Amino acid sequence: MQLKEALFRNERIMVVTLARDQDNSTLIGLRIREVSFPDGTLIAMIRRGDEMVIPTGDTELIDGDRLTVIGRPEEISALRNRYGV
């Protein structure tokens, strides 16, 4: 299987938009290094308005950020359950 096909299978990717009235609101204001996601997951990209941000450990998450998270299917499933995605 090619890398692109493996990464972008639905069970290996999650997209979540941060909002103060959602279960994910606890992430707002955290830096990436402070986020407690399971091993085997990675915040690969953040869509911030019209901007695409490649995050570093110092990137602070803000209300409205759209996170693209990739990882192993079992960890992505756990994150979906945790954040109601």
Residue pairs with C-beta under 8 A, 6 or more apart in sequence:
6 12
7 13
7 70
11 73
11 76
11 77
12 70
12 71
12 72
12 73
12 76
13 68
13 69
13 70
13 76
14 67
14 68
14 69
14 70
14 71
14 76
14 79
14 80
14 85
15 66
15 67
15 68
15 69
15 85
16 24
16 66
16 67
16 69
16 79
16 83
16 85
17 64
17 65
17 66
17 67
18 24
18 25
18 27
18 28
18 61
18 62
18 63
18 64
18 65
18 66
18 67
19 25
19 63
19 64
20 28
20 63
22 83
22 84
23 82
23 83
23 84
24 83
24 84
27 35
27 61
28 61
28 62
28 63
29 60
29 61
29 62
30 60
30 61
31 57
31 58
31 59
31 60
31 61
32 43
32 55
32 56
32 57
32 58
32 59
32 61
33 57
33 58
35 43
35 61
37 43
37 69
37 71
37 75
37 79
38 71
38 75
38 78
38 79
39 75
40 71
40 72
40 74
40 75
41 69
41 70
41 71
41 72
41 75
41 76
41 79
42 69
42 70
42 71
43 55
43 67
43 68
43 69
44 55
44 68
44 69
44 70
45 52
45 53
45 54
45 55
45 67
45 68
46 52
46 53
46 54
46 55
46 59
46 61
46 65
46 66
46 67
46 68
47 53
47 65
47 66
47 68
48 62
48 64
48 65
48 66
49 64
53 59
61 67
69 76
69 79
70 76
71 79
79 85
